[in-house]
Amino acid sequence: ISTSMTSPALSYAWLITAALLLGYAIVFTWAALFFGLIAKTAESASIFGFVALFLPYLSSAFVPIETMPFALQIFAKYQQFTPITDALRSPSLGVLEWALLFSSLVWLIRLGLAVYFASLWAYAKKKCK
């Protein structure tokens, strides 16, 4: 954390960034749990890790979206890693973009609720067998 930040709001952005990272870790832990519960073998459960590691490459994490081919631009613009990546990058650039932080939070909450309830369903289904 840089001490040269002058705006108190930017300091709060670093706290929000840390909360986003924690939320990201929790959501993907639940997602991994869900895929582990529905998988028939350990090898098929490991497919989730590949997909979860590959998706950031199709976002704005490494290159600006505008430089991507058109079809990839459409995908990258609307997938969950793009707003999360941009929100995590903005405090390090000294910019506070509340819209990106809010969009990231919405993605994490929606995805988190989906995988949480899916995991509960998969666990109950597996427990009944």
Backbone as CSV, one residue per row, in Angstrom:
resi,resn,N_x,N_y,N_z,CA_x,CA_y,CA_z,C_x,C_y,C_z
1,ILE,0.848,-1.177,0.000,0.000,0.000,0.000,0.888,1.233,0.000
2,SER,0.596,2.099,-0.926,1.386,3.309,-1.060,0.957,4.338,-0.017
3,THR,1.928,4.992,0.582,1.611,6.036,1.553,1.503,7.403,0.903
4,SER,1.786,7.484,-0.383,1.737,8.774,-1.058,0.333,9.150,-1.520
5,MET,-0.655,8.335,-1.206,-2.027,8.667,-1.578,-2.512,9.829,-0.720
6,THR,-3.103,10.782,-1.357,-3.534,11.960,-0.620,-5.019,11.935,-0.289
7,SER,-5.806,11.321,-1.111,-7.248,11.328,-0.900,-7.665,10.231,0.070
8,PRO,-8.470,10.574,1.100,-8.962,9.534,2.007,-9.825,8.504,1.284
9,ALA,-10.522,8.942,0.242,-11.354,8.005,-0.514,-10.506,6.950,-1.201
10,LEU,-9.314,7.323,-1.639,-8.424,6.371,-2.283,-7.902,5.354,-1.278
11,SER,-7.733,5.766,-0.038,-7.342,4.826,1.014,-8.430,3.788,1.243
12,TYR,-9.673,4.244,1.191,-10.787,3.300,1.321,-10.837,2.359,0.132
13,ALA,-10.397,2.823,-1.009,-10.378,1.969,-2.197,-9.446,0.777,-1.983
14,TRP,-8.352,0.984,-1.267,-7.453,-0.131,-0.978,-8.125,-1.149,-0.057
15,LEU,-8.910,-0.673,0.889,-9.651,-1.599,1.747,-10.695,-2.369,0.957
16,ILE,-11.356,-1.676,0.052,-12.346,-2.333,-0.793,-11.663,-3.339,-1.716
17,THR,-10.485,-2.995,-2.201,-9.721,-3.915,-3.040,-9.370,-5.178,-2.271
18,ALA,-8.943,-5.034,-1.034,-8.648,-6.208,-0.209,-9.909,-7.038,0.025
19,ALA,-11.038,-6.365,0.228,-12.304,-7.086,0.402,-12.692,-7.820,-0.879
20,LEU,-12.450,-7.203,-2.038,-12.727,-7.875,-3.312,-11.867,-9.123,-3.486
21,LEU,-10.602,-9.022,-3.121,-9.726,-10.191,-3.220,-10.198,-11.317,-2.296
22,LEU,-10.606,-10.960,-1.103,-11.138,-11.951,-0.171,-12.425,-12.557,-0.712
23,GLY,-13.318,-11.717,-1.229,-14.558,-12.210,-1.814,-14.308,-13.117,-2.993
24,TYR,-13.354,-12.745,-3.837,-12.973,-13.566,-4.984,-12.506,-14.941,-4.525
25,ALA,-11.676,-14.983,-3.498,-11.176,-16.258,-2.977,-12.316,-17.109,-2.418
26,ILE,-13.226,-16.494,-1.709,-14.355,-17.238,-1.128,-15.267,-17.771,-2.220
27,VAL,-15.593,-16.945,-3.198,-16.482,-17.380,-4.282,-15.872,-18.541,-5.057
28,PHE,-14.600,-18.453,-5.378,-13.999,-19.538,-6.150,-13.724,-20.771,-5.308
29,THR,-13.651,-20.626,-4.008,-13.595,-21.804,-3.140,-14.923,-22.547,-3.187
30,TRP,-16.036,-21.810,-3.116,-17.353,-22.436,-3.215,-17.559,-23.054,-4.596
31,ALA,-17.076,-22.382,-5.632,-17.202,-22.935,-6.986,-16.406,-24.235,-7.111
32,ALA,-15.211,-24.262,-6.560,-14.410,-25.487,-6.590,-15.091,-26.599,-5.798
33,LEU,-15.705,-26.237,-4.684,-16.444,-27.216,-3.891,-17.589,-27.799,-4.704
34,PHE,-18.335,-26.946,-5.393,-19.452,-27.420,-6.210,-18.964,-28.385,-7.292
35,PHE,-17.935,-27.990,-8.023,-17.431,-28.863,-9.087,-16.832,-30.141,-8.532
36,GLY,-16.255,-30.085,-7.359,-15.765,-31.297,-6.718,-16.891,-32.236,-6.311
37,LEU,-18.013,-31.671,-5.888,-19.161,-32.496,-5.490,-19.856,-33.157,-6.676
38,ILE,-19.917,-32.483,-7.807,-20.625,-33.064,-8.943,-19.735,-33.925,-9.825
39,ALA,-18.426,-33.856,-9.623,-17.501,-34.631,-10.451,-17.539,-36.106,-10.066
40,LYS,-17.379,-36.942,-11.072,-17.343,-38.391,-10.833,-15.945,-38.856,-10.411
41,THR,-14.910,-38.173,-10.915,-13.533,-38.543,-10.591,-12.733,-37.295,-10.233
42,ALA,-11.572,-37.518,-9.646,-10.698,-36.390,-9.298,-10.197,-35.687,-10.554
43,GLU,-9.981,-36.439,-11.616,-9.507,-35.844,-12.865,-10.550,-34.902,-13.456
44,SER,-11.815,-35.304,-13.398,-12.850,-34.428,-13.939,-13.083,-33.216,-13.032
45,ALA,-12.830,-33.354,-11.755,-12.962,-32.210,-10.837,-11.874,-31.171,-11.105
46,SER,-10.731,-31.603,-11.590,-9.623,-30.679,-11.833,-9.850,-29.806,-13.057
47,ILE,-10.839,-30.126,-13.876,-11.150,-29.297,-15.039,-11.525,-27.879,-14.598
48,PHE,-12.204,-27.749,-13.466,-12.595,-26.426,-12.973,-11.376,-25.534,-12.793
49,GLY,-10.306,-26.082,-12.245,-9.096,-25.287,-12.039,-8.548,-24.743,-13.343
50,PHE,-8.610,-25.553,-14.392,-8.137,-25.095,-15.699,-8.987,-23.948,-16.206
51,VAL,-10.291,-24.088,-16.122,-11.198,-23.032,-16.611,-11.012,-21.760,-15.781
52,ALA,-10.931,-21.913,-14.466,-10.779,-20.746,-13.590,-9.449,-20.025,-13.838
53,LEU,-8.411,-20.761,-14.205,-7.127,-20.132,-14.499,-7.069,-19.543,-15.900
54,PHE,-7.862,-20.085,-16.813,-7.821,-19.624,-18.202,-8.654,-18.364,-18.425
55,LEU,-9.764,-18.197,-17.710,-10.672,-17.068,-17.941,-10.020,-15.688,-17.783
56,PRO,-9.110,-15.475,-16.837,-8.492,-14.139,-16.764,-7.723,-13.749,-18.024
57,TYR,-7.238,-14.734,-18.790,-6.540,-14.415,-20.035,-7.495,-13.838,-21.079
58,LEU,-8.793,-14.110,-20.916,-9.795,-13.597,-21.848,-10.478,-12.352,-21.289
59,SER,-9.766,-11.603,-20.484,-10.297,-10.371,-19.906,-9.302,-9.242,-20.175
60,SER,-9.492,-8.140,-19.504,-8.590,-7.000,-19.686,-7.368,-7.090,-18.772
61,ALA,-7.092,-8.255,-18.230,-5.989,-8.397,-17.281,-4.629,-8.159,-17.928
62,PHE,-4.473,-8.550,-19.189,-3.159,-8.464,-19.817,-3.077,-7.459,-20.961
63,VAL,-4.173,-7.306,-21.688,-4.194,-6.351,-22.798,-5.509,-5.581,-22.752
64,PRO,-5.517,-4.349,-23.265,-6.782,-3.608,-23.320,-7.787,-4.319,-24.230
65,ILE,-9.038,-4.242,-23.869,-10.088,-4.912,-24.637,-10.134,-4.398,-26.075
66,GLU,-9.858,-3.124,-26.270,-9.935,-2.522,-27.601,-8.953,-3.150,-28.586
67,THR,-7.870,-3.778,-28.106,-6.876,-4.368,-28.993,-7.192,-5.816,-29.353
68,MET,-8.253,-6.373,-28.780,-8.622,-7.770,-29.048,-9.452,-7.868,-30.322
69,PRO,-9.488,-9.075,-30.935,-10.410,-9.282,-32.057,-11.854,-9.056,-31.602
70,PHE,-12.727,-8.704,-32.554,-14.085,-8.296,-32.223,-14.832,-9.336,-31.398
71,ALA,-14.791,-10.596,-31.799,-15.524,-11.639,-31.075,-15.013,-11.761,-29.639
72,LEU,-13.720,-11.656,-29.454,-13.144,-11.740,-28.113,-13.464,-10.492,-27.298
73,GLN,-13.581,-9.336,-27.955,-13.967,-8.102,-27.258,-15.336,-8.254,-26.613
74,ILE,-16.266,-8.843,-27.353,-17.618,-9.029,-26.829,-17.579,-9.921,-25.598
75,PHE,-16.859,-11.036,-25.681,-16.763,-11.944,-24.547,-16.063,-11.283,-23.366
76,ALA,-14.934,-10.645,-23.629,-14.133,-10.047,-22.556,-14.858,-8.903,-21.864
77,LYS,-15.670,-8.184,-22.605,-16.360,-7.038,-22.021,-17.395,-7.456,-20.984
78,TYR,-18.007,-8.625,-21.167,-19.112,-9.024,-20.312,-18.810,-10.189,-19.378
79,GLN,-17.603,-10.650,-19.318,-17.306,-11.720,-18.376,-16.870,-11.138,-17.034
80,GLN,-16.930,-11.951,-15.985,-16.746,-11.437,-14.627,-15.328,-10.972,-14.312
81,PHE,-14.332,-11.454,-14.997,-12.970,-11.077,-14.651,-12.605,-9.669,-15.098
82,THR,-13.247,-9.159,-16.124,-12.908,-7.820,-16.600,-13.205,-6.736,-15.565
83,PRO,-14.420,-6.645,-15.004,-14.625,-5.596,-13.994,-13.814,-5.830,-12.727
84,ILE,-13.604,-7.096,-12.368,-12.812,-7.385,-11.173,-11.364,-6.954,-11.390
85,THR,-10.810,-7.295,-12.542,-9.426,-6.910,-12.857,-9.276,-5.397,-12.893
86,ASP,-10.209,-4.728,-13.560,-10.135,-3.265,-13.653,-10.309,-2.601,-12.290
87,ALA,-11.180,-3.170,-11.461,-11.379,-2.611,-10.114,-10.142,-2.819,-9.246
88,LEU,-9.485,-3.944,-9.405,-8.269,-4.195,-8.627,-7.106,-3.346,-9.118
89,ARG,-7.112,-3.004,-10.390,-6.038,-2.199,-10.969,-6.208,-0.708,-10.662
90,SER,-7.431,-0.222,-10.530,-7.662,1.221,-10.423,-6.993,1.888,-9.217
91,PRO,-7.003,1.317,-8.004,-6.307,2.014,-6.905,-4.798,2.105,-7.119
92,SER,-4.215,1.116,-7.801,-2.775,1.178,-8.030,-2.414,2.266,-9.037
93,LEU,-3.378,2.672,-9.850,-3.155,3.765,-10.797,-3.506,5.121,-10.196
94,GLY,-3.950,5.124,-8.935,-4.313,6.369,-8.276,-5.678,6.892,-8.684
95,VAL,-6.519,6.003,-9.204,-7.849,6.384,-9.671,-8.868,5.604,-8.859
96,LEU,-9.909,6.276,-8.477,-10.977,5.615,-7.741,-12.198,5.533,-8.641
97,GLU,-12.511,4.332,-9.107,-13.646,4.140,-9.995,-14.712,3.327,-9.262
98,TRP,-15.675,4.052,-8.686,-16.708,3.394,-7.897,-17.586,2.486,-8.745
99,ALA,-17.789,2.835,-9.997,-18.620,1.996,-10.877,-17.979,0.629,-11.071
100,LEU,-16.664,0.596,-11.230,-15.969,-0.688,-11.369,-16.025,-1.494,-10.078
101,LEU,-15.846,-0.807,-8.959,-15.911,-1.512,-7.677,-17.309,-2.083,-7.448
102,PHE,-18.325,-1.301,-7.770,-19.699,-1.772,-7.603,-19.998,-2.933,-8.552
103,SER,-19.572,-2.818,-9.800,-19.785,-3.881,-10.781,-19.098,-5.174,-10.341
104,SER,-17.903,-5.064,-9.815,-17.181,-6.242,-9.325,-17.897,-6.871,-8.153
105,LEU,-18.377,-6.031,-7.266,-19.107,-6.537,-6.105,-20.380,-7.256,-6.536
106,VAL,-21.085,-6.701,-7.511,-22.299,-7.341,-8.017,-21.973,-8.697,-8.638
107,TRP,-20.908,-8.760,-9.444,-20.501,-10.038,-10.036,-20.184,-11.057,-8.948
108,LEU,-19.428,-10.651,-7.955,-19.041,-11.591,-6.903,-20.243,-12.068,-6.098
109,ILE,-21.166,-11.175,-5.800,-22.354,-11.574,-5.030,-23.213,-12.532,-5.842
110,ARG,-23.462,-12.204,-7.103,-24.292,-13.072,-7.939,-23.648,-14.432,-8.129
111,LEU,-22.378,-14.448,-8.472,-21.685,-15.712,-8.678,-21.571,-16.476,-7.361
112,GLY,-21.310,-15.756,-6.283,-21.196,-16.393,-4.969,-22.487,-17.053,-4.527
113,LEU,-23.600,-16.358,-4.689,-24.886,-16.950,-4.322,-25.206,-18.158,-5.187
114,ALA,-24.899,-18.065,-6.472,-25.177,-19.185,-7.380,-24.387,-20.425,-6.985
115,VAL,-23.091,-20.282,-6.754,-22.295,-21.474,-6.425,-22.547,-21.940,-4.996
116,TYR,-22.920,-21.049,-4.111,-23.250,-21.454,-2.741,-24.478,-22.360,-2.733
117,PHE,-25.550,-21.900,-3.381,-26.767,-22.706,-3.399,-26.598,-23.960,-4.257
118,ALA,-25.817,-23.869,-5.314,-25.540,-25.061,-6.119,-24.747,-26.080,-5.308
119,SER,-23.823,-25.617,-4.484,-23.043,-26.528,-3.639,-23.923,-27.189,-2.587
120,LEU,-24.818,-26.417,-1.998,-25.744,-27.009,-1.027,-26.622,-28.065,-1.686
121,TRP,-27.102,-27.790,-2.883,-27.930,-28.741,-3.621,-27.131,-30.003,-3.943
122,ALA,-25.899,-29.832,-4.437,-25.069,-30.988,-4.802,-24.722,-31.820,-3.571
123,TYR,-24.468,-31.160,-2.457,-24.149,-31.891,-1.231,-25.358,-32.681,-0.747
124,ALA,-26.525,-32.059,-0.755,-27.745,-32.761,-0.326,-28.038,-33.943,-1.242
125,LYS,-27.821,-33.761,-2.528,-28.056,-34.837,-3.499,-27.073,-35.984,-3.277
126,LYS,-25.823,-35.640,-3.028,-24.795,-36.670,-2.813,-25.007,-37.384,-1.483
127,LYS,-25.486,-36.649,-0.478,-25.710,-37.212,0.852,-26.855,-38.236,0.833
128,CYS,-27.846,-37.998,-0.014,-28.999,-38.888,-0.100,-28.678,-40.192,-0.802
129,LYS,-27.596,-40.283,-1.538,-27.264,-41.512,-2.273,-26.760,-42.604,-1.386
